[in-house]
């Protein structure tokens, strides 16, 4: 990636702080979170998750395209919220990829998400 802005450790720390804010708001305390900070193409951040064991690895890209940024801190905060929201709906997403899924599993995953959102909103 060229023509970008290189993020520093302070940006990564802010990103983790914002992620932790949403982890707390969404009550995702049954997950283990790990954070990485490295260069990759195609996104500002990526989240890999193990839904069975409730492990998430969130990687923040350390080089962002300049032309899409008005306010870097706002963009970092929004990206953190976006990545943690992926974890919030991960059970529903996992079921969508499953070959066999029961109606009870779908209803249970939907209810769990709705309950967390209702506590927040």
C-alpha positions in Angstrom: 0.0 0.0 0.0 1.4 3.3 -0.9 0.1 6.9 -0.5 -1.2 6.1 2.9 -0.9 7.2 6.5 1.2 5.1 8.8 -0.5 4.4 12.1 1.6 4.5 15.2 1.4 2.6 18.6 -0.7 5.4 20.0 -3.3 4.7 17.2 -3.2 1.0 18.0 -3.6 1.6 21.7 -6.6 3.9 20.9 -8.1 1.2 18.7 -7.8 -1.4 21.5 -9.4 1.0 23.9 -12.3 1.6 21.6 -12.6 -2.2 21.0 -12.7 -2.8 24.7 -15.4 -0.1 25.1 -17.7 -2.1 22.7 -16.7 -5.4 24.2 -18.0 -4.1 27.5 -21.1 -2.5 26.0 -22.0 -5.7 24.1 -21.3 -7.8 27.2 -18.8 -10.1 25.3 -17.0 -11.1 28.4 -17.3 -14.7 27.5 -14.8 -14.2 24.6 -11.0 -14.0 24.7 -9.7 -11.1 22.5 -6.2 -10.8 21.0 -5.0 -7.8 19.0 -2.4 -7.5 16.2 -1.0 -4.5 14.4 0.5 -5.1 11.0 0.4 -4.2 7.3 -2.1 -5.9 4.9 -4.2 -4.9 1.9 -7.9 -4.6 1.4 -9.2 -3.5 4.8 -8.4 -1.2 7.8 -8.9 -4.1 10.2 -9.7 -7.8 10.1 -11.3 -10.1 12.6 -10.8 -13.8 12.8 -12.9 -15.7 15.2 -13.4 -19.2 16.6 -17.0 -19.2 17.6 -16.9 -22.6 19.4 -14.1 -21.5 21.7 -15.0 -17.8 21.8 -11.6 -16.6 20.7 -11.2 -13.5 18.5 -8.1 -12.1 16.9 -8.5 -8.6 15.7 -5.8 -7.1 13.5 -5.5 -3.4 12.8 -3.8 -2.5 9.5 -0.9 -0.1 10.2 -1.2 1.8 6.9 -4.5 3.5 5.8 -5.4 5.3 2.7 -5.4 9.0 3.3 -8.1 10.1 0.9 -10.8 8.3 2.8 -10.1 10.0 6.1 -11.6 13.1 7.5 -10.7 12.5 11.1 -8.3 9.6 11.9 -9.5 9.1 15.5 -13.2 9.0 14.4 -12.2 6.4 11.7 -10.3 4.3 14.2 -13.2 4.4 16.7 -15.7 3.5 14.0 -13.5 0.6 12.8 -13.2 -0.7 16.3 -17.0 -0.7 16.7 -17.4 -2.4 13.3 -15.0 -5.2 14.2 -16.6 -5.9 17.6 -20.0 -5.9 16.0 -18.7 -8.8 13.9 -18.2 -10.7 17.1 -21.6 -9.8 18.4 -23.3 -11.4 15.4 -20.7 -14.2 15.0 -23.0 -17.0 16.3 -25.7 -16.0 13.7 -23.0 -15.8 11.0 -21.6 -19.2 12.0 -25.1 -20.7 11.7 -25.5 -19.2 8.2 -22.3 -21.1 7.1 -23.3 -24.4 8.7 -24.5 -27.2 6.5 -27.0 -28.4 9.1 -28.7 -26.1 11.5 -31.8 -26.5 13.6 -34.5 -24.0 14.1 -33.7 -23.9 17.8 -30.1 -23.0 17.1 -31.1 -20.1 14.8 -33.7 -18.8 17.4 -31.2 -19.1 20.2 -28.5 -17.1 18.4 -31.0 -14.5 17.3 -32.4 -14.1 20.9 -28.9 -13.8 22.3 -28.1 -11.0 19.9 -31.4 -9.2 20.5 -31.0 -9.4 24.3 -27.5 -7.8 24.1 -28.7 -5.1 21.8 -31.8 -4.4 24.0 -29.5 -3.9 27.0 -27.4 -1.4 25.0 -30.2 0.6 23.2 
